[in-house]
Amino acid sequence: MENKLTVSLSPHVHSGDSVKKNMYGVLIALLPAFLVSLYFFGLGALVVTATSVLACVFFEWAIGKFILKRETTSITDGSAIITGVLLAFNLPSNLPVWIIIIGALFAIGVAKMSFGGLGCNPFNPALAGRVFLLLSFPVQMTSWPAVGQLTAYTDAVTTATPLAIMKGVINGAPGFSLDQLPDALSLFLGNNPGCIGEVSALALLLGLAYMLWKKIITWHIPVSILVTVFVFSGIMYLVNPELYVSPLVQLLSGGLLLGAIFMATDYVTSPMSHRGMLIYGVCIGALTVVIRLFGAYPEGMSFAILIMNAFTPLINTYVKPKRFGEVAKKK
């Protein structure tokens, strides 16, 4: 009798879909944000994204072939491409090519392939690469080109991001005022400095709508993150509106939407159950607000997701579903 049992590594998709199909679905959802980045940052966005994607695909192929000595199917299933795009979306549009390549090597070689490849990595590779670059090259990673410099790359004129302005006001740094923040419409459309993939809330929400429609992700993680940030930042705004911005501005600023929609929902590094996803999302949202308002860095989304990636196995253990046929224990 033919053996019908197939054992494979996560991520597991319980439907007629395949991992490859869902990966390319995520790439389609990222397309609006990429087009917006080209519109506002031009050549810089194209160079950063192309370099990151090519480097990630190359390192995944090279490590699989020459170090792990095995066939690497994740080159064609879209996972390496997604890592490259998400890494690029977390970088400024004037970052030198050699730094992007180092970030790609860390994301693929250290955060992904050293743990066994797709389905085995405990941390989101793109975020791990981004945080590594932020700690290693803080000056280059915090120099933000102003929007509209379509043909400029490394010689672009830099300016402060909305989160940097907020942090300057909280720290009492001279020259910073909440009046310098872009209006809500500019934040929504993307007419503000920042990482190339995070500036437009509209483009990211279009990606969220597409992934929910195609059932690539569920609502639990992104909604729980956004609601938690809205509530916590709203409380701080009510306490001192002259020091803290409104919760709407917090939601539209920085990498909150990019992280909540595309990186916290990573199949491999997020909890499996819906209740676990809600716990995971609430913790990410709370940590993000704490780091943004009281931490050393203006942005806390990357750190919050990576911290909760480490707690995902504990969450899965705590909220694991009851086994079929198991009798509930009496208290």
ZAVEXSE-401411 format. One line per field, with one value per residue (C-alpha): residue in three letters; x, y, z; residue number from 1. Coordinates in steps of 0.1 Angstrom, whole numbers. Example, Ala and Ser with C-alpha at 12.3 -4.5 7.8 and 13.67 -1.06 7.14 Angstrom:
2
res	c(ala / ser)
x	c(123 / 137)
y	c(-45 / -11)
z	c(78 / 71)
n	c(1 / 2)
//
This chain:
331
res	c(met / glu / asn / lys / leu / thr / val / ser / leu / ser / pro / his / val / his / ser / gly / asp / ser / val / lys / lys / asn / met / tyr / gly / val / leu / ile / ala / leu / leu / pro / ala / phe / leu / val / ser / leu / tyr / phe / phe / gly / leu / gly / ala / leu / val / val / thr / ala / thr / ser / val / leu / ala / cys / val / phe / phe / glu / trp / ala / ile / gly / lys / phe / ile / leu / lys / arg / glu / thr / thr / ser / ile / thr / asp / gly / ser / ala / ile / ile / thr / gly / val / leu / leu / ala / phe / asn / leu / pro / ser / asn / leu / pro / val / trp / ile / ile / ile / ile / gly / ala / leu / phe / ala / ile / gly / val / ala / lys / met / ser / phe / gly / gly / leu / gly / cys / asn / pro / phe / asn / pro / ala / leu / ala / gly / arg / val / phe / leu / leu / leu / ser / phe / pro / val / gln / met / thr / ser / trp / pro / ala / val / gly / gln / leu / thr / ala / tyr / thr / asp / ala / val / thr / thr / ala / thr / pro / leu / ala / ile / met / lys / gly / val / ile / asn / gly / ala / pro / gly / phe / ser / leu / asp / gln / leu / pro / asp / ala / leu / ser / leu / phe / leu / gly / asn / asn / pro / gly / cys / ile / gly / glu / val / ser / ala / leu / ala / leu / leu / leu / gly / leu / ala / tyr / met / leu / trp / lys / lys / ile / ile / thr / trp / his / ile / pro / val / ser / ile / leu / val / thr / val / phe / val / phe / ser / gly / ile / met / tyr / leu / val / asn / pro / glu / leu / tyr / val / ser / pro / leu / val / gln / leu / leu / ser / gly / gly / leu / leu / leu / gly / ala / ile / phe / met / ala / thr / asp / tyr / val / thr / ser / pro / met / ser / his / arg / gly / met / leu / ile / tyr / gly / val / cys / ile / gly / ala / leu / thr / val / val / ile / arg / leu / phe / gly / ala / tyr / pro / glu / gly / met / ser / phe / ala / ile / leu / ile / met / asn / ala / phe / thr / pro / leu / ile / asn / thr / tyr / val / lys / pro / lys / arg / phe / gly / glu / val / ala / lys / lys / lys)
x	c(0 / 13 / 24 / 1 / 18 / 40 / 60 / 74 / 86 / 64 / 49 / 18 / -11 / -44 / -61 / -57 / -31 / 7 / 35 / 47 / 13 / 10 / 46 / 39 / 5 / 25 / 47 / 16 / 4 / 37 / 35 / 15 / 41 / 69 / 52 / 47 / 84 / 94 / 71 / 85 / 122 / 128 / 162 / 172 / 142 / 149 / 186 / 180 / 152 / 170 / 203 / 185 / 165 / 194 / 217 / 192 / 185 / 222 / 232 / 204 / 215 / 252 / 248 / 225 / 248 / 283 / 278 / 247 / 253 / 216 / 191 / 175 / 139 / 132 / 149 / 119 / 92 / 94 / 106 / 141 / 126 / 102 / 131 / 149 / 119 / 110 / 147 / 148 / 115 / 131 / 161 / 165 / 167 / 203 / 219 / 252 / 251 / 278 / 258 / 227 / 247 / 260 / 224 / 212 / 241 / 231 / 194 / 198 / 230 / 227 / 189 / 176 / 200 / 220 / 188 / 180 / 163 / 126 / 104 / 132 / 142 / 130 / 133 / 120 / 151 / 144 / 139 / 170 / 190 / 175 / 183 / 218 / 224 / 209 / 233 / 263 / 258 / 237 / 246 / 239 / 207 / 193 / 200 / 166 / 164 / 136 / 109 / 109 / 146 / 138 / 172 / 193 / 208 / 238 / 239 / 203 / 194 / 184 / 158 / 141 / 114 / 81 / 93 / 126 / 106 / 84 / 114 / 131 / 100 / 98 / 135 / 133 / 159 / 162 / 147 / 120 / 83 / 51 / 41 / 69 / 50 / 34 / -4 / -24 / -31 / 6 / 13 / -16 / -4 / 33 / 46 / 70 / 106 / 113 / 122 / 112 / 84 / 68 / 59 / 24 / -3 / -27 / -4 / 1 / -36 / -43 / -18 / -36 / -70 / -56 / -41 / -72 / -93 / -70 / -69 / -31 / -33 / -60 / -70 / -59 / -23 / -25 / -57 / -46 / -13 / -31 / -58 / -32 / -11 / -42 / -53 / -19 / -8 / -43 / -40 / -6 / -21 / -49 / -24 / -2 / -12 / 16 / 43 / 27 / 10 / -25 / -30 / -39 / -5 / 12 / -6 / 4 / 40 / 71 / 71 / 40 / 17 / 45 / 55 / 20 / 8 / 38 / 63 / 45 / 23 / 52 / 40 / 71 / 77 / 42 / 18 / -4 / -37 / -59 / -58 / -20 / -20 / -41 / -17 / 13 / -2 / -11 / 24 / 40 / 17 / 25 / 62 / 62 / 46 / 69 / 100 / 88 / 79 / 105 / 132 / 164 / 152 / 125 / 111 / 102 / 84 / 114 / 126 / 90 / 85 / 119 / 113 / 79 / 94 / 114 / 82 / 63 / 72 / 60 / 28 / 22 / 27 / 4 / -25 / -21 / -55 / -69 / -60 / -88 / -105 / -88 / -110 / -110 / -94 / -116 / -105)
y	c(0 / 34 / 56 / 87 / 103 / 133 / 149 / 184 / 214 / 244 / 266 / 244 / 258 / 239 / 245 / 239 / 266 / 260 / 278 / 290 / 304 / 323 / 336 / 352 / 364 / 384 / 398 / 410 / 426 / 444 / 459 / 490 / 500 / 494 / 516 / 543 / 541 / 546 / 576 / 593 / 581 / 572 / 558 / 552 / 529 / 509 / 505 / 495 / 470 / 454 / 450 / 435 / 410 / 399 / 396 / 375 / 351 / 347 / 340 / 315 / 297 / 298 / 287 / 259 / 246 / 251 / 250 / 229 / 208 / 205 / 216 / 250 / 251 / 283 / 303 / 296 / 295 / 332 / 332 / 346 / 373 / 383 / 385 / 408 / 430 / 433 / 440 / 468 / 482 / 487 / 507 / 543 / 550 / 563 / 533 / 523 / 490 / 473 / 478 / 464 / 433 / 428 / 431 / 405 / 381 / 384 / 380 / 349 / 334 / 340 / 345 / 319 / 293 / 287 / 274 / 251 / 273 / 280 / 268 / 265 / 301 / 314 / 351 / 370 / 372 / 406 / 422 / 405 / 419 / 454 / 454 / 441 / 470 / 495 / 485 / 482 / 513 / 537 / 568 / 554 / 537 / 569 / 593 / 598 / 614 / 639 / 628 / 640 / 635 / 610 / 610 / 613 / 583 / 586 / 624 / 630 / 657 / 642 / 653 / 641 / 615 / 619 / 595 / 613 / 646 / 628 / 614 / 649 / 665 / 637 / 641 / 679 / 683 / 719 / 726 / 699 / 707 / 687 / 714 / 701 / 668 / 662 / 663 / 630 / 631 / 632 / 603 / 584 / 589 / 586 / 622 / 620 / 607 / 572 / 537 / 532 / 507 / 522 / 557 / 551 / 538 / 536 / 513 / 490 / 489 / 479 / 450 / 440 / 440 / 418 / 393 / 391 / 386 / 358 / 344 / 345 / 358 / 363 / 396 / 385 / 397 / 430 / 441 / 433 / 452 / 483 / 483 / 480 / 508 / 530 / 524 / 528 / 558 / 573 / 571 / 588 / 615 / 622 / 624 / 650 / 661 / 686 / 659 / 629 / 627 / 615 / 577 / 583 / 598 / 569 / 544 / 562 / 569 / 547 / 510 / 502 / 492 / 475 / 454 / 446 / 435 / 419 / 409 / 400 / 378 / 356 / 320 / 306 / 330 / 338 / 316 / 290 / 294 / 324 / 330 / 328 / 354 / 378 / 375 / 379 / 410 / 427 / 422 / 436 / 466 / 473 / 469 / 491 / 520 / 515 / 516 / 546 / 567 / 556 / 538 / 550 / 545 / 564 / 532 / 501 / 479 / 458 / 452 / 443 / 417 / 401 / 399 / 383 / 359 / 345 / 340 / 323 / 287 / 296 / 310 / 279 / 258 / 278 / 280 / 248 / 233 / 203 / 170 / 152 / 129 / 144 / 146 / 178 / 176 / 183 / 212)
z	c(0 / -9 / 20 / 21 / 51 / 43 / 70 / 65 / 83 / 91 / 79 / 73 / 54 / 61 / 28 / -9 / -10 / -10 / 8 / -26 / -35 / -2 / -4 / -38 / -25 / 2 / -26 / -44 / -12 / -9 / -44 / -35 / -8 / -33 / -59 / -34 / -24 / -60 / -63 / -32 / -32 / -68 / -76 / -40 / -34 / -65 / -57 / -21 / -29 / -59 / -40 / -10 / -30 / -52 / -21 / -1 / -30 / -37 / -1 / 3 / -28 / -19 / 17 / 7 / -21 / -7 / 31 / 38 / 7 / -2 / -27 / -16 / -28 / -9 / -38 / -60 / -33 / -28 / 9 / 1 / -21 / 7 / 31 / 7 / 1 / 38 / 47 / 20 / 33 / 67 / 53 / 43 / 6 / 7 / 24 / 7 / -13 / 8 / 40 / 24 / 14 / 49 / 62 / 37 / 47 / 84 / 77 / 55 / 68 / 106 / 113 / 88 / 73 / 105 / 121 / 92 / 67 / 61 / 89 / 115 / 122 / 156 / 146 / 116 / 93 / 78 / 112 / 125 / 96 / 102 / 139 / 132 / 108 / 132 / 160 / 137 / 115 / 135 / 116 / 82 / 94 / 109 / 80 / 63 / 29 / 24 / 0 / -36 / -44 / -72 / -89 / -57 / -40 / -16 / -19 / -9 / 16 / 49 / 74 / 107 / 106 / 125 / 152 / 156 / 161 / 187 / 205 / 205 / 221 / 248 / 256 / 256 / 229 / 215 / 181 / 182 / 184 / 177 / 152 / 129 / 124 / 91 / 90 / 92 / 54 / 46 / 70 / 55 / 19 / 25 / 20 / 49 / 55 / 68 / 57 / 21 / 28 / 59 / 48 / 32 / 55 / 26 / 6 / 36 / 44 / 8 / 13 / 45 / 27 / -1 / 23 / 44 / 12 / 0 / 36 / 36 / 72 / 98 / 115 / 150 / 150 / 131 / 148 / 183 / 177 / 163 / 190 / 218 / 205 / 200 / 236 / 253 / 233 / 238 / 275 / 274 / 251 / 276 / 304 / 286 / 251 / 249 / 252 / 235 / 201 / 194 / 190 / 153 / 146 / 165 / 143 / 110 / 120 / 116 / 109 / 130 / 101 / 81 / 111 / 122 / 88 / 71 / 98 / 130 / 109 / 97 / 97 / 112 / 141 / 152 / 174 / 158 / 177 / 175 / 212 / 211 / 182 / 203 / 233 / 209 / 193 / 225 / 239 / 207 / 208 / 244 / 240 / 209 / 229 / 258 / 236 / 216 / 246 / 272 / 253 / 237 / 201 / 184 / 169 / 189 / 164 / 153 / 188 / 200 / 173 / 178 / 216 / 211 / 185 / 214 / 234 / 206 / 218 / 253 / 240 / 218 / 249 / 271 / 247 / 228 / 218 / 236 / 219 / 202 / 226 / 257 / 288 / 306 / 341 / 371 / 393)
n	c(1 / 2 / 3 / 4 / 5 / 6 / 7 / 8 / 9 / 10 / 11 / 12 / 13 / 14 / 15 / 16 / 17 / 18 / 19 / 20 / 21 / 22 / 23 / 24 / 25 / 26 / 27 / 28 / 29 / 30 / 31 / 32 / 33 / 34 / 35 / 36 / 37 / 38 / 39 / 40 / 41 / 42 / 43 / 44 / 45 / 46 / 47 / 48 / 49 / 50 / 51 / 52 / 53 / 54 / 55 / 56 / 57 / 58 / 59 / 60 / 61 / 62 / 63 / 64 / 65 / 66 / 67 / 68 / 69 / 70 / 71 / 72 / 73 / 74 / 75 / 76 / 77 / 78 / 79 / 80 / 81 / 82 / 83 / 84 / 85 / 86 / 87 / 88 / 89 / 90 / 91 / 92 / 93 / 94 / 95 / 96 / 97 / 98 / 99 / 100 / 101 / 102 / 103 / 104 / 105 / 106 / 107 / 108 / 109 / 110 / 111 / 112 / 113 / 114 / 115 / 116 / 117 / 118 / 119 / 120 / 121 / 122 / 123 / 124 / 125 / 126 / 127 / 128 / 129 / 130 / 131 / 132 / 133 / 134 / 135 / 136 / 137 / 138 / 139 / 140 / 141 / 142 / 143 / 144 / 145 / 146 / 147 / 148 / 149 / 150 / 151 / 152 / 153 / 154 / 155 / 156 / 157 / 158 / 159 / 160 / 161 / 162 / 163 / 164 / 165 / 166 / 167 / 168 / 169 / 170 / 171 / 172 / 173 / 174 / 175 / 176 / 177 / 178 / 179 / 180 / 181 / 182 / 183 / 184 / 185 / 186 / 187 / 188 / 189 / 190 / 191 / 192 / 193 / 194 / 195 / 196 / 197 / 198 / 199 / 200 / 201 / 202 / 203 / 204 / 205 / 206 / 207 / 208 / 209 / 210 / 211 / 212 / 213 / 214 / 215 / 216 / 217 / 218 / 219 / 220 / 221 / 222 / 223 / 224 / 225 / 226 / 227 / 228 / 229 / 230 / 231 / 232 / 233 / 234 / 235 / 236 / 237 / 238 / 239 / 240 / 241 / 242 / 243 / 244 / 245 / 246 / 247 / 248 / 249 / 250 / 251 / 252 / 253 / 254 / 255 / 256 / 257 / 258 / 259 / 260 / 261 / 262 / 263 / 264 / 265 / 266 / 267 / 268 / 269 / 270 / 271 / 272 / 273 / 274 / 275 / 276 / 277 / 278 / 279 / 280 / 281 / 282 / 283 / 284 / 285 / 286 / 287 / 288 / 289 / 290 / 291 / 292 / 293 / 294 / 295 / 296 / 297 / 298 / 299 / 300 / 301 / 302 / 303 / 304 / 305 / 306 / 307 / 308 / 309 / 310 / 311 / 312 / 313 / 314 / 315 / 316 / 317 / 318 / 319 / 320 / 321 / 322 / 323 / 324 / 325 / 326 / 327 / 328 / 329 / 330 / 331)
//
